[in-house]
């Protein structure tokens, strides 16, 4: 870091920016030290082994369903649902490896990350890292978080940005109807229409040949496994349905914690406040934890991104106490309410855009 050193501050100069909450930052650092002393940053290998095994077993069950019961409509749909579950759960597991929260060494985390996202899902690890690390650095910050890049081309997001867009008289879509067309171009289309081709563009453009090799192992395996049973057209139909179902699962889960929250330009507030204002939780339950890959604990995940997910519920009471002490709202809601809040927030920001757009 010596090359970046400009100079030392004079003794009478403050070392903390006035727009950042120094007390909150200091107390969070104390909480972080406490969490490490409690051993909450150490992964339970049995938990993640079982996660991987249940994914592999479901993958085998999807193929056995067609092999044993034939390729009529009911076995076909059951196989599609099982494969969609495999893809969604592998998505949550690769997320764990990508955050280096499973193995003791980064080498093993990276290797298993390639296996899960590359071989089990057919996507590049470098692409996920490139996007996701930006998201964690500045969640819900316009032009800095790629997860909200759908603003303003497809959606008007957040109260501040929507009003700003309306005052500028910009209209790329009828945003006042975005809570309706979200069901057409949001959950159903993200993976099968956009991600499916963009991941190949990404690896070729950036010459990520290792990622491309891992991806080919996925497509070779799934082709040799299902084309003999279904034929080429039947395989393509199965693959599209799986991506369609996975896309709905992925979008609803990943957006329920962020889209209804504060979205704005980067206001250069302290890191802890940046994370808390952009995230909310969904109530803990066995199903919610499994269905979302523990991303229902989004607050804890953003504050401790390298923490193994099975420990989120243990640190949650400590985070809740910290928020209460500093008057910060700690939001946790039922799963269906979280889904509904996505639509409600889109409707609200769309109306704010329209009001600002029509104002002379």
Wavefront OBJ file of the C-alpha trace (Angstrom):
o trace
v 0.000 0.000 0.000
v 3.024 2.304 0.183
v 2.495 3.461 -3.396
v -0.922 4.821 -2.409
v 0.333 6.782 0.603
v -0.120 10.505 0.016
v 0.816 11.735 3.455
v -0.078 11.743 7.129
v -2.881 13.802 8.623
v -1.896 16.654 10.915
v -2.528 15.878 14.589
v -5.385 18.386 14.758
v -7.219 16.899 11.747
v -10.088 14.392 12.231
v -9.388 10.924 10.857
v -13.065 10.125 10.293
v -15.371 11.796 7.781
v -18.144 13.818 9.504
v -20.927 12.233 7.428
v -20.048 8.765 8.746
v -21.182 7.276 12.048
v -17.949 6.678 13.929
v -19.603 5.250 17.037
v -21.578 2.715 14.990
v -18.439 1.722 13.103
v -16.403 1.282 16.287
v -19.118 -0.781 17.967
v -19.506 -2.969 14.890
v -15.772 -3.656 14.953
v -16.167 -4.745 18.572
v -19.081 -6.969 17.528
v -16.959 -8.438 14.743
v -14.209 -9.288 17.247
v -16.799 -10.894 19.551
v -18.217 -12.952 16.684
v -14.757 -14.262 15.814
v -14.102 -15.159 19.461
v -17.395 -17.079 19.514
v -16.174 -19.151 16.553
v -19.044 -18.071 14.330
v -16.730 -17.522 11.355
v -15.827 -21.230 11.278
v -17.808 -23.514 8.998
v -19.337 -26.844 9.951
v -18.128 -29.249 7.223
v -20.981 -31.683 7.917
v -23.573 -29.010 7.093
v -22.069 -28.154 3.715
v -21.400 -31.812 2.886
v -25.083 -32.542 3.441
v -25.997 -29.527 1.281
v -23.918 -30.873 -1.587
v -25.184 -34.448 -1.131
v -28.840 -33.437 -1.206
v -28.197 -31.533 -4.452
v -26.475 -34.539 -6.044
v -29.214 -36.920 -4.867
v -31.933 -34.697 -6.344
v -29.950 -34.539 -9.594
v -29.848 -38.328 -9.788
v -33.535 -38.563 -8.805
v -34.478 -36.290 -11.719
v -32.816 -38.639 -14.209
v -34.143 -41.801 -12.511
v -37.688 -40.450 -12.701
v -37.500 -40.416 -16.503
v -35.525 -43.641 -16.766
v -37.874 -45.645 -14.527
v -41.290 -44.095 -15.236
v -40.808 -43.029 -18.838
v -41.035 -39.693 -20.569
v -44.778 -39.051 -20.403
v -46.062 -35.706 -19.108
v -46.149 -36.415 -15.363
v -42.612 -37.906 -15.042
v -41.347 -35.167 -17.355
v -42.743 -32.401 -15.134
v -41.550 -34.103 -11.940
v -38.057 -34.334 -13.416
v -38.209 -30.660 -14.405
v -39.171 -29.622 -10.864
v -36.400 -31.753 -9.366
v -33.808 -30.302 -11.751
v -35.024 -26.776 -11.013
v -34.540 -27.479 -7.311
v -31.048 -28.742 -8.047
v -30.190 -25.566 -9.951
v -31.612 -23.255 -7.279
v -29.940 -25.054 -4.382
v -26.644 -25.280 -6.278
v -26.974 -21.515 -6.758
v -27.110 -20.997 -3.000
v -24.209 -23.398 -2.422
v -21.942 -21.773 -5.018
v -22.721 -18.500 -3.258
v -21.197 -19.963 -0.089
v -18.030 -21.070 -1.868
v -17.812 -17.763 -3.720
v -17.760 -15.927 -0.399
v -14.959 -18.235 0.847
v -17.164 -19.168 3.796
v -16.869 -22.977 3.647
v -13.280 -24.218 3.460
v -10.313 -23.102 5.517
v -8.240 -22.154 2.475
v -9.242 -19.939 -0.428
v -7.787 -22.498 -2.861
v -10.326 -25.158 -1.890
v -13.147 -22.620 -1.825
v -12.278 -21.501 -5.360
v -11.945 -25.066 -6.637
v -15.300 -26.154 -5.221
v -16.841 -22.910 -6.415
v -15.791 -23.823 -9.962
v -17.261 -27.307 -9.516
v -20.641 -26.169 -8.208
v -21.263 -23.126 -10.407
v -19.399 -24.481 -13.421
v -20.106 -28.227 -13.504
v -23.449 -28.322 -11.673
v -24.912 -25.088 -13.089
v -23.012 -24.264 -16.289
v -22.027 -20.719 -15.317
v -18.628 -19.010 -14.870
v -17.249 -18.358 -11.398
v -15.422 -15.220 -12.575
v -18.690 -13.702 -13.830
v -20.384 -14.258 -10.475
v -17.404 -12.844 -8.563
v -17.219 -9.794 -10.825
v -20.865 -8.855 -10.245
v -21.418 -10.023 -6.690
v -18.413 -8.376 -5.073
v -19.540 -5.014 -6.477
v -22.988 -5.631 -5.038
v -21.604 -6.238 -1.558
v -19.333 -3.208 -1.662
v -22.133 -0.744 -2.483
v -25.550 -2.441 -2.245
v -28.407 -0.498 -3.850
v -26.061 2.328 -4.908
v -26.863 3.426 -8.460
v -24.032 2.933 -10.963
v -22.065 0.949 -8.366
v -24.296 -2.045 -7.642
v -24.809 -4.071 -10.857
v -27.858 -5.764 -9.318
v -29.888 -2.583 -9.880
v -28.670 -1.948 -13.409
v -32.242 -2.504 -14.630
v -32.790 1.146 -13.622
v -33.697 3.115 -15.679
v -33.881 1.016 -18.847
v -36.568 -1.386 -17.571
v -37.616 -0.204 -14.113
v -37.675 2.955 -12.014
v -36.221 1.869 -8.681
v -36.278 3.603 -5.332
v -38.066 6.763 -4.295
v -35.139 9.133 -4.883
v -34.080 7.801 -8.271
v -37.654 7.519 -9.557
v -38.471 11.140 -8.731
v -35.169 12.223 -10.244
v -35.967 10.323 -13.434
v -39.410 11.907 -13.640
v -38.103 15.430 -13.154
v -35.629 14.818 -15.970
v -38.595 13.822 -18.174
v -36.976 10.472 -18.995
v -39.149 7.544 -19.990
v -37.747 4.297 -21.335
v -40.741 2.252 -20.175
v -44.215 3.001 -18.773
v -42.880 2.788 -15.220
v -46.289 3.408 -13.669
v -47.157 -0.093 -14.926
v -43.867 -1.721 -13.934
v -45.466 -3.660 -11.064
v -47.475 -5.444 -13.768
v -44.871 -6.066 -16.455
v -42.419 -7.191 -13.755
v -44.215 -10.544 -13.934
v -43.344 -10.784 -17.645
v -39.762 -9.513 -17.925
v -38.548 -10.049 -14.352
v -38.734 -13.505 -12.736
v -39.534 -15.539 -15.879
v -36.981 -13.992 -18.220
v -33.783 -13.154 -16.326
v -32.061 -16.539 -16.528
v -33.413 -18.147 -19.729
v -33.412 -14.947 -21.821
v -30.545 -12.804 -20.509
v -28.098 -14.727 -18.321
v -28.104 -17.795 -20.565
v -26.385 -15.987 -23.436
v -24.557 -13.303 -21.468
v -22.442 -15.760 -19.490
v -20.910 -17.069 -22.739
v -20.309 -13.537 -23.979
v -18.626 -12.722 -20.664
v -16.166 -15.642 -20.656
v -15.227 -15.256 -24.334
v -14.800 -11.494 -24.136
v -12.612 -11.764 -21.024
v -10.879 -14.969 -22.185
v -11.855 -16.954 -19.096
v -11.017 -20.294 -20.664
v -10.927 -22.231 -17.394
v -14.477 -21.120 -16.657
v -15.513 -22.044 -20.186
v -14.065 -25.537 -19.744
v -16.021 -26.059 -16.515
v -19.184 -24.852 -18.256
v -18.711 -27.311 -21.101
v -18.544 -30.182 -18.619
v -22.042 -29.228 -17.466
v -23.489 -29.077 -20.974
v -21.801 -32.303 -22.029
v -23.033 -34.135 -18.929
v -26.627 -32.953 -19.158
v -26.759 -33.589 -22.918
v -25.431 -37.157 -22.729
v -27.732 -37.812 -19.768
v -31.053 -36.560 -21.143
v -30.885 -36.581 -24.963
v -30.931 -40.409 -25.135
v -34.138 -40.383 -23.067
v -35.929 -37.351 -24.517
v -34.405 -36.706 -27.901
v -32.900 -33.344 -28.798
v -36.169 -31.377 -28.929
v -37.414 -32.916 -25.695
v -34.108 -32.095 -24.021
v -34.288 -28.457 -25.153
v -37.828 -28.194 -23.802
v -36.753 -29.676 -20.462
v -33.761 -27.340 -20.266
v -35.897 -24.260 -20.986
v -38.505 -25.228 -18.380
v -35.791 -25.784 -15.778
v -34.211 -22.400 -16.475
v -37.666 -20.795 -16.409
v -38.559 -22.278 -13.003
v -35.108 -21.576 -11.596
v -35.306 -17.985 -12.797
v -38.572 -17.385 -10.943
v -37.120 -18.926 -7.790
v -33.890 -16.946 -8.057
v -35.417 -13.522 -8.757
v -38.080 -13.602 -6.044
v -35.571 -14.714 -3.388
v -32.747 -12.349 -4.338
v -34.933 -9.285 -4.822
v -37.151 -9.627 -1.744
v -34.311 -8.352 0.488
v -33.155 -5.405 -1.627
v -35.680 -3.903 -4.072
v -38.102 -2.727 -1.325
v -35.219 -1.082 0.560
v -33.452 2.266 0.155
v -32.023 2.750 -3.362
v -30.072 5.893 -4.148
v -26.818 7.332 -5.418
v -23.777 6.646 -3.272
v -23.988 9.144 -0.402
v -20.645 8.058 1.089
v -22.059 6.981 4.442
v -20.208 4.502 6.633
v -20.043 0.886 5.512
v -22.300 -0.514 8.239
v -25.068 1.990 7.503
v -24.718 1.292 3.772
v -25.386 -2.403 4.366
v -28.255 -1.928 6.836
v -30.255 0.547 4.771
v -30.121 -1.720 1.706
v -31.107 -5.041 3.304
v -33.938 -6.678 5.224
v -34.628 -10.162 6.555
v -37.316 -12.806 6.145
v -38.432 -14.728 9.212
v -36.431 -17.781 10.183
v -37.933 -21.220 9.594
v -36.637 -24.526 8.274
v -38.392 -24.006 4.942
v -37.402 -20.338 4.570
v -33.783 -21.153 5.397
v -33.676 -23.977 2.851
v -35.733 -22.207 0.169
v -33.518 -19.098 0.232
v -30.185 -20.717 1.063
v -30.258 -18.728 4.343
v -30.410 -15.492 2.356
v -33.480 -14.719 4.434
v -30.763 -13.532 6.860
v -29.687 -10.901 4.358
v -28.748 -8.336 7.024
v -26.336 -10.694 8.738
v -24.991 -11.906 5.407
v -24.137 -8.379 4.301
v -22.542 -7.465 7.611
v -20.553 -10.726 7.756
v -20.218 -11.882 4.119
v -17.634 -14.582 4.916
v -19.655 -16.073 7.779
v -20.966 -19.631 7.153
v -24.699 -19.359 6.618
v -25.610 -21.849 9.346
v -24.409 -19.302 11.925
v -26.517 -16.340 10.793
v -29.271 -17.098 13.303
v -26.721 -17.055 16.120
v -25.403 -13.569 15.351
v -28.838 -12.111 14.480
v -29.779 -11.170 18.096
v -26.474 -9.300 18.478
v -27.062 -7.385 15.250
v -30.627 -6.601 16.283
v -29.357 -5.154 19.578
v -26.796 -3.005 17.756
v -29.505 -1.647 15.462
v -31.834 -0.910 18.387
v -29.089 0.968 20.224
v -28.484 3.260 17.252
v -32.129 3.678 16.263
v -31.726 1.747 12.994
v -34.725 -0.217 11.781
v -34.103 -3.965 11.644
v -36.709 -5.305 9.234
v -37.812 -8.944 9.285
v -41.016 -10.088 7.601
v -42.876 -13.247 6.480
v -41.808 -14.790 3.176
v -44.999 -13.978 1.259
v -44.998 -10.423 2.628
v -41.438 -10.025 1.354
v -42.545 -11.185 -2.111
v -45.503 -8.788 -2.045
v -43.253 -5.905 -0.999
v -41.329 -6.242 -4.258
v -44.508 -5.519 -6.209
v -45.647 -2.808 -3.788
v -42.311 -1.000 -3.989
v -42.344 -1.123 -7.792
v -45.869 0.273 -7.824
v -44.901 3.075 -5.430
v -41.734 4.097 -7.282
v -43.588 3.924 -10.608
v -46.242 6.287 -9.300
v -43.594 8.645 -7.911
v -41.972 8.714 -11.342
v -45.296 9.491 -13.024
v -46.137 12.303 -10.602
v -42.712 13.898 -11.138
v -42.901 13.330 -14.901
v -46.274 15.082 -15.231
v -45.340 17.944 -12.945
v -44.581 21.098 -14.894
l 1 2 3 4 5 6 7 8 9 10 11 12 13 14 15 16 17 18 19 20 21 22 23 24 25 26 27 28 29 30 31 32 33 34 35 36 37 38 39 40 41 42 43 44 45 46 47 48 49 50 51 52 53 54 55 56 57 58 59 60 61 62 63 64 65 66 67 68 69 70 71 72 73 74 75 76 77 78 79 80 81 82 83 84 85 86 87 88 89 90 91 92 93 94 95 96 97 98 99 100 101 102 103 104 105 106 107 108 109 110 111 112 113 114 115 116 117 118 119 120 121 122 123 124 125 126 127 128 129 130 131 132 133 134 135 136 137 138 139 140 141 142 143 144 145 146 147 148 149 150 151 152 153 154 155 156 157 158 159 160 161 162 163 164 165 166 167 168 169 170 171 172 173 174 175 176 177 178 179 180 181 182 183 184 185 186 187 188 189 190 191 192 193 194 195 196 197 198 199 200 201 202 203 204 205 206 207 208 209 210 211 212 213 214 215 216 217 218 219 220 221 222 223 224 225 226 227 228 229 230 231 232 233 234 235 236 237 238 239 240 241 242 243 244 245 246 247 248 249 250 251 252 253 254 255 256 257 258 259 260 261 262 263 264 265 266 267 268 269 270 271 272 273 274 275 276 277 278 279 280 281 282 283 284 285 286 287 288 289 290 291 292 293 294 295 296 297 298 299 300 301 302 303 304 305 306 307 308 309 310 311 312 313 314 315 316 317 318 319 320 321 322 323 324 325 326 327 328 329 330 331 332 333 334 335 336 337 338 339 340 341 342 343 344 345 346 347 348 349 350 351 352 353 354 355 356 357 358 359 360
